[in-house]
Amino acid sequence: MNSGEEKRFPATPRRREEARRRGEVARSADLSAAISLLAGVLLLKLLGGAYVLQFVAWAQGFWSRFGVGDWTVEEVQELFAQGVFMGLKLLLPLGLGLLAVALLGGVGQVGLSFNGSGLVPQFSRIDPIKGLQRLFSTRSLVELGKGLLKMALLGGLAYSSLRHLMDMLPLWLLSGPVAAAGHVAGETYGLVMKLGAAYLLVSALDYAYQRYSLEQRLRMTVREWKEELRQTEGDPQVRMRIRKRQREMALRRMLLDVKTADVVVVNPTHVAVALRYREDRDPAPRVVAKGKGALAQRLRQIAFRHGVVIMEDPPLARALYRSVRVGQVIPVELYKAVAEVLAFVWKVKGRVA
């Protein structure tokens, strides 16, 4: 429906959350695999020596116990059981470490997200027409390009390292099998680390592309943006009518409060501010109404009809209008000026200050 419309707006939080619930998140499987590969190599590097010592100790103990004679069925079974136990003992820390790294890699990309939408069968996936559309889509071409780039980069790096390894192998063999094995192990470790680092770089670029691609897919047309705004905040026309009604009610309430004011400070016709002070309720004099222009004239008329004192004090009127909202008490810096005004008003009315 919106294929011909330009997606001009970035995705709203609601649209992002809906996409997340559908499982549409920026995630690179290659990034998790690269991190797991590097973590596995580093763990083997750290634990490999201990693994070899444990295995040698176990083998020596078993050999000294059973010797080289004919083994019975029970001895073979015990050998198998001990071998399984030793394998679990050696591989369990490595497996748990890799599992933790894989989980952290996934959580780092998409956060904690449990979504079962992928388990629900989607018959559109077996639609041959849509399958062909996905096959020849821009996204498929990008994935093909990424695959070729990974093969070229990793294959070239592996070829260069293996060629160096084969060139050096005859020289290493002259130093003896143990030393040669050490050289080969070191070169293999270096090769895997280089491949892992290159894979990590490619997968990081892939993750950046996945984030960019997701942002582009989630962008919204003008129609989609208006529709979502209507769903989340209501119809704009209705909101305008509600705000207008609220303004009218606030104005009506403010005009009614003028009758309860002690004084209306004016400037002399452009600004009017109504003040009220109740010692038992207010910590300081409170602004109950204010206005400019025609509204100021209306406030003066209401005050005059109800016998509220109107006092001209242009600087005070302007200061009150600028710094105090309706319903708020006056700031400390205006205490003295307002106190003088109220004292005068109470004197006129015969009230004891």
Phi, psi and omega in degrees: 000324184254016185296332181269357182264147179281134177274098189264340187249141174292160183295141176278162177304323180294318179294321178297319181293320177297318178296322179295321178294331177278355181089010179273096180226159177279109183213138177242116177295328179296325181294316177297320180294320180294317179296318179296321179298311180295319179296319179296319179294317180295320178295318177297323178297318182286321186261350186301316180299315179295322178299315182296316180298317179296318181293318179297316179298318179294316181296318178296318178297317179293318182294320179292335181279315187259346178066202185247010180285188178291135180266142175274171179298320181296321180293322178295318178296319178294321177299316180296315181297316179293325178295318177296315179298317179295319179298316178296319181298323181279322186272338183299312178300320179295316180296317179295321178297315179294323178297316179298318179295318179297317179296317179295323177296319178291316180294323179297332181275315187241357184076184178283113182215120177247113186225126180257010182295331180291342179276346181280128180299135177238106185290344178294340181289339180259007176289119184297324181294313178293329177296318177294323178297318178292325183295323183253022179278167179298323181296320179295321178295322177295318179297320177297316178298319178296319180297316179295322179296316179297317180297318182293315183292307183290323179294317178296318179295317180296318179298316181297317182289318180292327177295319177296320179298316181292327178292325183273343186301316179301323179291322180292325181296333178293337181274359179108155184297322182294313179295321178298318178298321177297317178298315181297318179298316179297316179294321179296317177300314179298320180297313182295322178295320177296315178298319179296318179296317178295318178298321179296319178297314179297318181291329176294319175296322178296319179296320177298320178294320179299320178295315179298315181297319179296318179299319180293320180293328184273351179301157191238144172281170179300319181295316179296319180296315179295320180296318179292322177298321179293322181288324184272323185242359181091172180296134180303322179295320178295318179298321179296319179293323179295316180295321178297318178296319178296319177296319179297318180294320179295320178295317179297318179294322180294319180295324177294327182287342178299326182296336182266000184286157175273328183202150172243115180269128187234171186217073311284341179234344186276328184229142175218132180228123181264131182243144176220142178222120175241112186301327183277349183235329187254132175289339180200165177306144187239141175278118182257345178196150174202157180189165178235154175063233183298324179293324177297318177299320180295319178298320178297319181296316180296317180298317180297317181297328185256014173073023177276133182296133176249122186234129180274121175206082186307311181299317180293320180298315180295319180296316179295319182295321183285321194255350186233129175276161177297129181097347180266156174278160183287154177286164184300322184294347178256003182305310187297312182297317181290324179297321178295320179296313181293323178298318177297315181297314181296327178293318179297320182277356180077022180266141180277124182284000000 
